[in-house]
């Protein structure tokens, strides 16, 4: 069975060469991005603030209250990374989840070494938003991360009860209030005493994943950690 899957993958790669998710150049079948992007992509480099996910010099979470135990991200949300996530999220380039998910998994492996996760899940969308977009980008990232870290994906842990105004249109205090009561836990018994990893595409103030974390903890989860594809830099 595995040989058949490998052969199919090789044939598909020959017909549809893999391309760099950041710039679109054709790349080798085993690569995730081209050499130029590999050298210039805006990475979050250690030492990392484990609460806001940024490099220590970019940290601005001093006065925030976090329910999760840690947040990490491989990239800053700028330049080619911004375009990659934008195309993934709004233009249906779901193949970008592969590169982003691998980078997220590598970062979790480095920064959360020694932590055993029971489940990995994505930030949920409302049924209306899911129908409109056709997919949940956070769920696709969770699948990629789970595959690489051997964590069981669980897509039914949380539900988003109703739509809210877009987070990027609000300041930090409005973002936190905008999400109060939006998420709920589907089955509290399933997460009791479990350690959960939440995936999302971008963290700005971390309000969304923080609210998800709060609901999971209130419903009995032991600990919650988070990983996003990118974080924004500190405003100048």
C-alpha positions as CSV (number, residue, x, y, z in Angstrom):
1,X,0.0,0.0,0.0
2,X,2.8,2.4,1.0
3,X,4.6,1.7,-2.3
4,X,1.4,2.5,-4.3
5,X,1.1,5.8,-2.4
6,X,4.8,6.7,-3.0
7,X,4.4,5.9,-6.8
8,X,1.3,8.0,-7.0
9,X,3.0,10.9,-5.3
10,X,6.0,10.6,-7.7
11,X,3.7,10.6,-10.7
12,X,1.7,13.6,-9.4
13,X,5.0,15.5,-8.7
14,X,6.2,14.8,-12.3
15,X,2.9,16.1,-13.7
16,X,2.5,19.0,-11.3
17,X,6.0,20.1,-10.0
18,X,6.1,21.3,-6.4
19,X,6.4,25.0,-6.1
20,X,7.7,27.3,-3.3
21,X,4.7,28.4,-1.2
22,X,6.3,31.8,-0.8
23,X,7.4,32.8,-4.3
24,X,6.0,30.1,-6.7
25,X,9.3,28.9,-8.1
26,X,9.6,25.2,-9.0
27,X,11.4,23.3,-6.2
28,X,12.6,19.7,-5.6
29,X,10.0,17.2,-4.5
30,X,11.5,17.0,-1.0
31,X,11.8,20.8,-0.5
32,X,9.4,23.1,1.2
33,X,10.6,26.4,-0.2
34,X,13.2,27.6,-2.6
35,X,16.7,28.4,-1.5
36,X,16.2,32.2,-1.9
37,X,13.1,32.2,0.4
38,X,14.8,29.8,2.8
39,X,17.5,32.4,3.3
40,X,15.3,35.5,3.5
41,X,12.0,34.4,5.1
42,X,11.2,36.4,8.3
43,X,11.7,33.8,11.0
44,X,11.1,34.1,14.7
45,X,14.5,33.2,16.1
46,X,15.4,32.1,19.7
47,X,15.4,33.1,22.4
48,X,11.6,33.2,22.2
49,X,9.1,34.7,24.6
50,X,7.0,31.6,25.3
51,X,3.8,33.7,26.0
52,X,3.6,35.9,22.9
53,X,5.6,33.7,20.6
54,X,8.0,36.4,19.4
55,X,11.7,36.8,19.8
56,X,12.6,38.3,23.1
57,X,13.4,41.7,21.6
58,X,9.9,41.8,19.9
59,X,8.0,40.8,23.0
60,X,5.1,43.1,24.1
61,X,3.0,40.8,26.3
62,X,4.0,42.3,29.7
63,X,0.5,43.4,30.8
64,X,-1.6,40.7,29.1
65,X,-3.3,37.8,30.8
66,X,-2.8,34.5,29.1
67,X,-4.7,31.3,29.8
68,X,-2.5,29.1,27.6
69,X,0.8,27.8,28.8
70,X,2.8,28.8,25.7
71,X,2.5,30.1,22.2
72,X,5.1,29.7,19.4
73,X,5.3,30.5,15.7
74,X,7.9,30.0,13.0
75,X,7.5,33.2,11.1
76,X,6.6,36.9,11.4
77,X,3.5,38.0,9.4
78,X,5.2,40.1,6.8
79,X,6.4,40.1,3.2
80,X,6.3,36.7,1.5
81,X,4.8,35.0,4.6
82,X,1.9,37.5,4.6
83,X,1.2,36.8,0.9
84,X,1.5,33.0,1.5
85,X,-1.1,33.0,4.3
86,X,-3.3,35.5,2.5
87,X,-3.4,33.2,-0.6
88,X,-4.0,30.2,1.6
89,X,-6.8,31.7,3.6
90,X,-8.6,33.8,1.0
91,X,-7.8,32.4,-2.4
92,X,-8.0,28.7,-1.7
93,X,-4.3,27.8,-2.0
94,X,-4.7,25.0,0.5
95,X,-1.4,23.4,-0.6
96,X,0.4,26.2,1.4
97,X,-0.7,24.4,4.5
98,X,2.0,21.8,3.9
99,X,4.9,24.2,4.2
100,X,3.3,26.2,7.0
101,X,2.4,23.1,8.9
102,X,5.8,21.7,8.7
103,X,7.4,24.9,9.9
104,X,4.9,25.0,12.8
105,X,5.6,21.4,13.8
106,X,9.4,22.1,13.7
107,X,8.9,25.0,16.0
108,X,6.7,23.1,18.5
109,X,9.3,20.3,18.5
110,X,12.0,22.9,19.4
111,X,10.2,25.1,21.9
112,X,7.9,22.6,23.5
113,X,10.3,19.7,23.8
114,X,9.3,17.1,26.4
115,X,5.6,18.1,26.3
116,X,3.2,15.2,25.4
117,X,0.1,16.4,23.7
118,X,-3.1,14.4,23.7
119,X,-4.9,16.3,20.9
120,X,-4.2,18.9,18.3
121,X,-7.0,21.1,17.1
122,X,-7.7,24.2,15.1
123,X,-9.6,27.4,15.9
124,X,-13.2,26.7,14.8
125,X,-15.2,28.7,12.3
126,X,-19.0,29.2,12.4
127,X,-20.9,27.0,9.9
128,X,-21.7,30.1,7.9
129,X,-18.0,31.1,7.6
130,X,-17.0,27.5,6.8
131,X,-19.6,27.3,4.1
132,X,-18.5,30.7,2.6
133,X,-14.7,29.8,2.6
134,X,-15.1,26.1,1.9
135,X,-12.5,25.0,4.4
136,X,-11.1,25.9,7.8
137,X,-7.5,27.0,7.4
138,X,-6.7,26.3,11.1
139,X,-8.0,22.8,10.8
140,X,-5.8,22.1,7.7
141,X,-2.8,23.4,9.7
142,X,-3.7,21.2,12.6
143,X,-3.8,18.2,10.4
144,X,-0.3,19.0,9.0
145,X,1.1,19.6,12.5
146,X,-0.5,16.5,13.9
147,X,0.8,14.4,11.1
148,X,4.4,15.5,11.7
149,X,4.3,15.3,15.5
150,X,2.2,12.1,15.7
151,X,-0.6,13.9,17.7
152,X,-4.2,12.9,17.2
153,X,-6.2,15.6,15.4
154,X,-9.5,16.5,17.2
155,X,-11.6,18.9,15.1
156,X,-14.7,18.7,17.3
157,X,-13.3,20.1,20.6
158,X,-14.6,23.6,20.2
159,X,-17.4,25.3,18.3
160,X,-17.8,28.9,17.3
161,X,-21.3,29.9,18.2
162,X,-21.7,33.1,16.1
163,X,-19.7,35.3,13.8
164,X,-18.0,38.4,15.0
165,X,-16.5,41.5,13.3
166,X,-13.0,40.8,11.8
167,X,-10.4,41.0,14.5
168,X,-8.0,43.1,12.3
169,X,-10.5,46.0,12.3
170,X,-10.2,46.5,16.1
171,X,-7.7,47.6,18.7
172,X,-6.3,45.1,21.3
173,X,-8.9,45.8,24.0
174,X,-11.8,45.6,21.5
175,X,-10.5,42.3,20.1
176,X,-10.6,40.7,23.6
177,X,-14.2,41.9,24.2
178,X,-15.2,40.9,20.7
179,X,-14.6,37.2,21.4
180,X,-16.2,36.9,24.9
181,X,-18.7,34.0,24.9
182,X,-18.1,33.2,21.2
183,X,-16.5,29.7,21.7
184,X,-17.9,26.7,23.5
185,X,-16.5,23.2,24.3
186,X,-18.4,20.4,22.6
187,X,-17.7,17.6,25.0
188,X,-16.0,18.5,28.3
189,X,-15.5,14.9,29.3
190,X,-13.4,14.2,26.2
191,X,-10.8,16.9,27.3
192,X,-10.7,16.3,31.0
193,X,-7.1,16.3,32.2
194,X,-5.8,16.5,28.6
195,X,-3.0,18.6,27.2
196,X,-4.1,20.3,24.0
197,X,-2.3,22.0,21.2
198,X,-4.3,24.7,19.3
199,X,-3.3,25.8,15.8
200,X,-4.2,29.0,14.0
201,X,-2.8,31.0,11.1
202,X,-1.8,34.4,12.6
203,X,-1.6,35.8,16.1
204,X,-1.7,39.6,16.6
205,X,-2.8,40.1,20.1
206,X,-3.5,36.3,20.6
207,X,-7.1,37.1,21.7
208,X,-8.6,34.4,19.6
209,X,-6.5,31.5,20.8
210,X,-6.5,32.9,24.3
211,X,-10.3,32.8,24.4
212,X,-10.2,29.2,23.0
213,X,-7.7,28.2,25.7
214,X,-9.8,29.7,28.4
215,X,-12.9,27.7,27.4
216,X,-10.9,24.5,27.2
217,X,-9.3,25.0,30.7
218,X,-12.7,26.0,32.2
219,X,-14.1,22.7,30.8
220,X,-11.4,20.6,32.4
221,X,-8.3,20.5,30.2
222,X,-5.0,20.1,32.0
223,X,-3.0,22.5,29.9
224,X,-3.3,24.3,26.5
225,X,-0.5,25.3,24.2
226,X,-0.7,27.2,20.9
227,X,1.1,27.4,17.6
228,X,0.4,29.8,14.8
229,X,2.0,30.0,11.3
230,X,3.0,33.6,12.0
231,X,2.9,36.4,14.6
232,X,2.9,40.1,14.0
233,X,5.9,42.2,15.0
234,X,5.7,44.8,17.8
235,X,4.4,48.1,16.4
236,X,7.1,50.8,16.0
